[in-house]
Amino acid sequence: MALTAAEVFRDNVTAGVPSSGIHEPKKSEIRTLLSDYERTLDAALEGAALVFVSKAALDARLDHPANTSAWVVGDAAVANNGIYAKVGASGTGSWLRVADLPYSFIIAEDGGAGTPNAIVATTDVPVSGSALVILNLFETNTGSPVTVSFNGGSPLTIKTASGADPVAGGLTGRLLGTISGSSFVLASDQASAAIQAGAEAAVDDAQAWAEGSLPGGAGTKSSREWSEVSEDWALIAQGAVTYNRVSVRGTINGGVGPYDVGVPIGSPNNIDIKVGGVIFDHNLYTVAGTTFTFLADPGGGQPWEAVVQSEVRQLGAVSDGTVGYDELTPEVRNSLGGASRPTGRLSLISGVALPTSDVVGATTVYYTPYAGDTISLWNGANLSSVIFEELSLELDNNVGHAGYHQQGEIFDLFVVDDGGVLRLGTGPAWSAGAVAGSTTARGSGADSTEIEMKRGVWTNKNDILIRYGSGLSDALAVPANRATLVGTFAPPAHGQATDSLDRRLLSNAYNAAPRPVLRRDPASSDTYSVASWYPVNSQPLNRVEVVHCLSGALDEIDATILVQNSTSTGRNVELSIGETTTAPYLDAMRDRRVVINQQTTLRASYRGAPGLGLRYFHWIYQGAGADTQTWYLSGVAPVGLQGAVLT
């Protein structure tokens, strides 16, 4: 079998196996390979192959039969050089480039047009993976990685034979390599002098590190200093804890539950539940005592498994020294998670983090422990986790007070440390700021509620006034980043808040959960035959309202209605959902039907992230423009708007 360039100049002793070692090409194999090339070239010349110095000269000679071969070897456009085949009969057709010129070696020159670490080289013939490239360097590299581009092509990353990036100063003089994908692979590793110099420098650094004299920033430490750090961590570990876990199994046979696991659970964060092999998100169930309850029936007959974190034990305690989480000191509890995402939820019912009933016109907002009882606050240098008990905010309806909770505005809710007292309060309305906002976008600049991230936690970007009560003086000036965002609400009236099936006007920045939504019209039917979009039953309030604190929250809304035409003639009618307007959201969300004089069900849906602030999902329909269409607003089908929003 004839030798190939890929075999003779392979990277490793065993091709494709780096662990077999670096392959050094044998001169005898190189001579054999080059002899094969010479024979091929001689055969081509004997076969009267044509040779041209430019592609233009070749294209001018169409007086050759089909399949005649020809070479272009001297074109100024490097890509034009190669082996061509004649297409079409003599006197017609064209020449098609079919292969590279069979050169064993291609000389590439680095004329200095690039940089030491981004080399630009040129060749007289196109480079390819079938030929060795000899690259004459203009200057030594000063860094790593290093790239090379040939003839204006895409940059190729230079790799050593072992697949490593070359060290700074390691590429000098002349390089020999091949093109492999997006890399230019050298035929050998770097010069041993460069490797030796790097090793010697590493020895010097290691010595300096051990002695504590390594130059660098304030974060560098010697081995002695790291020893002192480990001693500090040993002291912290004395307050660390371990967890005991209990696994309980059962079968879904009682709908949503409750299901008893036999040990106190504490919070949804302390239990992991798997049904039919699928792990359920913590937002999909509630816990009480030793039981958990699903928000929706997962389906009867399926096996479930619950893993409960049943107790917390401090390291170093004797075997009977188990303590409950609530019995740990605040310092130890804080050390469990350090600074982390806020763990509470906003609610309009005291002590209930995830209400299941409507609350309309509430005058107090609560921040209640949910996944835990810590909140992270920025102290000017770091985030610090603070343990909290339920916080509350009495809403302000006095128009004479700065920052009162005005109908038609949107407010962010923050938690702030007021001299050691945690307070829940609101910042400026979204409309305030050097750049005014709206109900769908926060204002920005001075005196706005603009927010920014501090190590994973949303905070106030600017100095703001926090209102933490309904009294005239219940306001606090807070520096930038010292208030942690926990959510947003839209007052339906001055000094009020609502969280109901058709008005989800309270949104959580963290621990958001799917909340059910529902809107039905109390009327039994309505007639509407105009061929234009309109709210169902001429009611603009036939909609669901939702507020989103942060972008990206996904909402799912379905619309259903029954319709009947007055005659047996088929008429086109439509049902859709309007997102913030009474126009259809997307064509794909409509339901178009031809109806006659019998009831037909129409269904439309919305699946998406509507964006920030106050959003509306309108229940809208369109008549046929002929005959009379009767729309039934109650019936067997679940008529109305319903679904779930993430708040």
PyMOL commands that set and color helices and strands:
alter all, ss='L'
color gray80, all
select helices_A, chain A and resi 5-8+18-20+27-46+55-59+78-80+192-211+223-237+268-270+282-284+325-327+330-337+536-538+587-589
alter helices_A, ss='H'
color red, helices_A
select strands_A, chain A and resi 50-52+69-72+82-87+94-99+105-110+118-123+132-136+147-150+156-159+174-180+183-186+241-251+259-260+271-275+278-279+285-288+291-294+303-314+344-347+359-362+364-369+374-378+383-387+391-394+411-418+421-429+451-454+457-460+464-467+475-478+483-489+497-500+503-504+506-508+514-519+525-527+533-535+543-548+555-565+571-579+591-595+600-608+613-622+629-632+640-646
alter strands_A, ss='S'
color yellow, strands_A
deselect
rebuild
show_as cartoon
